[in-house]
Amino acid sequence: MLTVMDDSMADDADAVSLEGAGDVLSSPAISSLVTSVVGAMPAGFVSMDRDWRFSYLNAAAERLLGHSRKQLIGRTIWTAFPDVVGNDFEAGYRRAVDTGEPQTLEAYYPEPLNSWYEVLCWPTAEGLSLYFSDVTDRKLAAEQAARATARLRLLSGANNDLLSAPDVPAAVAGLARVLVPVLADGCMITLLQPDGRPEDVGHWHADPQQRDALNRYVKKRLRTMPLGSPVARVLAGAGEVLSTTTEVSALLPAGTTRTVLQELDASHAIILPIRGKDRVLGALSLFTAAGRPLDPDDITTARDMAARAGLALDADRVSRQYAQLAEELQRSLLTAPPEPDHAHIVVRYIPATESARVGGDWYDAFMQPSGATMLVIGDVAGHDVQAAAAMGQLHGLLRGIATATDAGPAQVLTGLDQAMELLQVQPMATAVIARLEQTAEEFDRGVTRLVWANAGHPALLVIHADGHLDFLRGGRAELLLGVNPTAVRTEQTIELDRGATVLLYTDGLVERRSSDLDQGQQRLQDAVAELIDLPLEELCDELVARMVDGHPDDDVALVAARLYRQDEPRPAVAGPNKIPPPLRRPGHS
């Protein structure tokens, strides 16, 4: 043990003891040197006796603690610094004394010091010694870096969510949970509805005990908020508004809404506009509790988030309008089928749920001059506006060739190949053309001939009158349309009894990312077998529901034709005849 006296201590005749790292030193020169070194250290040094009274502190300790030696020597740490009691400092000091082992700790001391300290404490024969430094700047820098990282992570994640969301308004509403608690203690998202009415679509609070009050406030606030309120001003185009609970409360009429607002610990607030390209689409409201003022960096991040939400909403609105227009144009090409007296024809078209709702799938059903009924299903490669445009061209070309020439399926496909080459319709496409035709002799026998040609499309399915199912794959697979204008097209023929059903479909009905075409066709066959006794309309609806479950990976087009007895009245379930005027015979409606 080395006992030393510095000048001030000599004046006060107060002895100071420092525990060295080796033998007990008593040389006055060494004692003076140690005293000088300890006194000149930039870090604080403090010694306490066994009763926790200060016995020494160097100049750095005086500066770091904001007290002089005269103010602290002889006082206990618990009375001089009462906020040490019950925190990490006390726990570390007592642990060092109890275990005899040095302890290292980092902890915060509140006002008036308002600082973070890193402390090394070790027990001595006389009590406890502390070596400490102020690490507030380092701690704040680390916290700021962590907050900056959190803000960047928040922006990145929220941006990805907005870009990939199938329902953008719902994703914007969900931002309330994303922004809290990184940017604020609570958040409310308000969007203007198509009729101009504001609606709070999302809200969240970091404190579970405050969520009930926030729920009750959100349910009522827009109904009672005056036009001069911060959120109303932002929605009207005033820009961002800083506010306080006191200001908003003063604007509200006495009643439940004001009472609930006063329950919320929401001292500071900022309301930011969610802007589209040319108008305000909503408002983003952030608020913090009394002990957490709004941080400028958090506000900057919130502005960025509000801007991204506005861009996403604007793009979604334009996309929906575009998709609706494209789908309406596409459906305008997919006309209602005829209903000849010998068949009931049902068509369905379901756009993909994860696309622009427009693509190259098409169906058609029409009658030729001879009275034969043509059934067509096709799929242009691609899933975009170009595919839809090409589909429209092929649809028109095929109809023109078939109705002008009265040609059979193979000849129509050949003519379509040649027209595509001549008119430079570039995309490739698959298609099946099936024709229901009948001679007088076949009419008398009660059968109908089905003639079909297939250009690389999934095989059509026949449900025979006796209930058995048959995929009509024919011979070898033939080329897609648009590959070779000189390709030879062939036809296959089968006789169908009255009561048979013919089903044509695009691959969106049967293919999935997790399965191949063969597996999909087996699923189709199994589903049809269970639905075989349903009326045709119901069969088609139920089939689509089972096969795609409301979320088709690709567009789905479907044509189904069911044959009826011609020597009996047309069944009521088939609806009235729909036959082009040139083909109507006396007695037809």
ABEGO torsion letter per residue (X at the ends): XBBBBBAAAAAAGBBBBBBBABBBBABAAAAAAAAAAAAABABBBBBBBAAGBBABBBAAAAAAAGBBAAAABGBBAAAABAAABGBAAAAAAAAAAAAGBBBBBBBBBBOAAGBBBBBBBBBBAAEBBBBBBBAAAAAAAAAAAAAAAAAAAAAAAAAAAAAABABAAAAAAAAAAAAOAAABABBBBBBBBAAGBBBBABBBBABAAAAAAAAAAAAAAAAABBAABAAAAAAAGAEBBBBBAAAAAAABBBEAAAAAAAABBBABBBBBBBBBAABBAEBBBBBBBAABBBBAAAAAAAAAAAAAAAAAAAAAAAAAAAAAAAAAAAAAABBBBBBBAABBBBBBBBBBAABAGBBABBBBBBBBAAGBBBBBBBBBBEBBAAAAAAAAAAAAAAAAAAAAAGBBAAAAAAAAAAAAAAAGBABBBBBBBBBBBBBAAAAAAGBBBBBBBBBGBBBBBBBBAAGBBBBBAEBBBBBBBGABAABBBBBBBBBBBBGBBBBBBBAAAABBAABBAAAAAAAAAAAAAAAAABBAAAAAAAAAAAAAGGBBABBBBBBBBBBBBAABBBBAAAEBBBBBAAABBBGBX
